[in-house]
């Protein structure tokens, strides 16, 4: 389905091991491993599988309702029937080819839906303060599609940020300590940070460290396939 790979990617981008995720989310390690492997047999039923999947998605900062809905859609979908046994060789080959084409289409669709779910989860601006008695919810990085530019910011301390994606109007927001934001553009991402030493930067999965100098604003424009040209400002 692509759900397991998205969960694993989100956990790894948060920098936590499967054991740490189990401890923080209060979910058994074996269940988290099963979810990332898309093995739902250990849960003994769809109700428990959906509940555990929703809890883990919330812990990773994803939209739990959409992730569970995506799983339910594919879990309830019947397996494609095999070619009829009585068909001739030519007819059986054509039927098998159609089945393979349908499976490829489903895989591509699943990948695109997972990308959309993760992006929507990351760009949700109304975050609820974590409750020690509940599963923590912090934003997770997105899984960027080929032909896009992905810029991930991790706040080291409170800082103001201004962003323009694909030339759209500038969006301004404040980031809190340890908050993570993923920005994905189809052509470019323009970024201005009030203090360049207040964030850690990752571009297309490559760690860029801490940009800028203390006490100065830092600006950069990232484009697809061309990297970034930093423009520090005073």
C-alpha angles and dihedrals in degrees: 000000000000092000094109093051092049092050092049092047092050091050094047092049088054087055097235129131123231088254092053091048090051092050095047097042095040089229121131115262091232090057093051091049090049092051093050089048091046089237106145097168095094090062093067095218146018095259095058092041092054092046093051092044091051092050093050092046091053090049090054092049096250128135098269095193093055094044092051091044090052090050092048092051092055096037091057094044112104121237114260109263119249119247112279111269093227096057119109122252094265093048092048092051092050092048092049091050091053091051092051091049091051091050092051090050091052092050093052091046091049092052093051093047091051090052091052092047093051094045092050090048092052096046094050103119100192103082121177116223110255117262114214090218093052135061109278117244119203128159117270127207120261130245104241120214122231113277095034136099117236120196118184122194124194115190115226090187136352111304140159118242134190121199137183117187119198091346094303121146113291116268118206125200141156121240124208127214113294092006114141127208127186118201119193124188132178091217113001147356119206113199133187121182120191090221116020092205093058096076141051114223132215122179120193090339094310116120110233097180123217113335129205132020129282116282096009132103117246126209132184139165118216121197133185111272094354103078118218138306108210118216110191116199131195 
